[in-house]
Amino acid sequence: MDTTPSRSSPARLGTGHSTRLDPYVDRYAARTAGMTASEIRALFAVASRPEVVSLAGGMPNISGLPLDVVSNAIASLVRDQGAVAMQYGSGQGLPKLREQITDVMRLEGIEAHPDDVVVTVGSQQAVDLVTRVFCDPGDVVICEAPSYVGALGVFKSYQCEVVHAEMDASGLVPEALRQAIAAVQAAGKRVKFLYTIPNFHNPAGVTLSAPRRAEILEICRQADILILEDNPYGLLGFDSEPHRALRADSADHVIYLGSFSKTFAPGFRVGWALAPHTVREKLVLAQESATLCPPQFSQMAVSAYLAQHDWQGQIKQFREMYRERRDAMVSALADMMPGACRWNVPDGGFYVWLMLPPGVDAKKMLPRAVTARVAYVPGTAFFADGFGAGSMRLSYCYPTPERIREGVRRLAGVVEAELEVRTTFGAHLAAPELNGSNDAPGVDLT
Ligand code: PMP
């Protein structure tokens, strides 16, 4: 069959497909129109050079993990249970691990039965499965403004409409949620669920206050809206006991997502969903059609780690390490950023959200920042509707405190220069060219 594209073959316009010659362009499913490469991919390829301080990626810093403990656990797993560990497993996930997961969730006030847990390939797959189970094209998902870029990508790929609801320093604003629900209903559409990250938000760094937790639950209960509670950072708080999960106070209206990526290691790709019983059945069917089963080997490795190691002590060490990095970032920002910048001081997690002085555009400024050897993620990446130009996400999880300080110093210089240019010329400098490839491997979408 000749797949050579002819000049007369119909070209699809406005689908978001690659502009390179693609012989398959007229065959892709409509849903692929939402699967677009991030506009900042090319910049990330450059940002991953060693001379650049990357405050962009959200990679967990796992250098403190006890590799001897992990390698011993994996060696004995292969030696003693290899034939099971390397076999297919159950679509719902390993019963022993599901039981251990209920112990983890108990730290946030959740009493759950292992039967209601579905193990997934990271919590990212859980977002995908929940969306697959609930959303038809055009269905509405309400998300915080801003929201996690990886979840927005899932919602787009299932052709959902994302409606944003505002946050402030205490997390999602209840009145904004009420208004978003009313606006969707007035348009004759159905909200399929509220997607929320209540703790140490990615990217906003804020945490939903206790009184608001009750209020958000009540609003969703009254409107009969399901909540998708995504909580990969919940055990990484710096100052407090873990916050009580929304799911702890509502077993029927909340699907809770957890992950071992930040509390252990992301390479195992083990996360989970805890769902009301009937939903759990659908999720298992969706999981079976997606992967047959989550990887047995990874699950057994995570299970052995939890059984043989002081995992809570390890999380405490992670928290201390991240707290030191948070402190380095906020003190560097206070010392060096131009006065008109604003940012929050997160109580946990990986991220600071920074608002630039009025008129400064984070995306337009990024090439200049990368030239100055510092990278961040422009705020627009975290909105489905093009908002966020005046803001950026800064991650402190990965670089050392010294590198964080140096990165902020470079960033402050770039913002200063931007302000000076605006004062002098009232316009942007032409952005420098960067030779990144749009197909760069290892792009960090976390
Ligand atoms: N949800 C949020 C809010 C995240 O920040 C991430 C990753 N950074 C994920 C889900 C996915 O994590 P994983 O698939 O590694 O569990």
Residues whose N, C-alpha, C, O or C-beta is under 5 A from the ligand:
A	BS01	PMP	G58 V121 G122 S123 Q124 Q125 Y148 I197 N202 D230 P232 S259 S261 P266 G271 T446
